[in-house]
Amino acid sequence: MSNFFDKVYVVVQQIPKGMVMNYGTVAMIAGSPRCARQVGYALHVNPDPDTIPCHRVVMKDGGLSAAFAFGGAAEHRLRLEAEGVTFKGDNVDMKKHLVCISIK
């Protein structure tokens, strides 16, 4: 697997329902720790949103992306809440929902 976007998709597919990960952590696990912005680009062109749950990726403070590819921050929040993710104000409660995984 040499394509960075493909690595991002593999990582994001591992995020469990009701949990989130931030862009920087996805980049780090995908092998490119300084490429958080590129993670966003990859998710913006997600080829299979039904199996690559890009809505489970948020900013490091739990903020949502206004550029969320499938309807902006409001839709981003709705999708997370539908999975049981809770918020503190406008941000995901990262203490409850942040997950760290590794891929093999």
Number of C-alpha atoms within 10 A of each C-alpha: 7 6 7 17 20 14 20 26 22 18 21 26 15 15 21 15 15 18 21 27 25 21 23 22 23 27 23 15 18 22 13 17 13 12 18 18 11 17 26 25 13 18 23 14 12 20 11 11 13 8 11 19 20 28 23 26 28 23 18 16 11 21 19 22 19 12 12 20 18 14 12 13 18 13 17 22 23 13 16 20 14 11 13 13 21 19 17 9 8 12 16 25 18 21 8 13 19 20 16 13 13 10 9 4
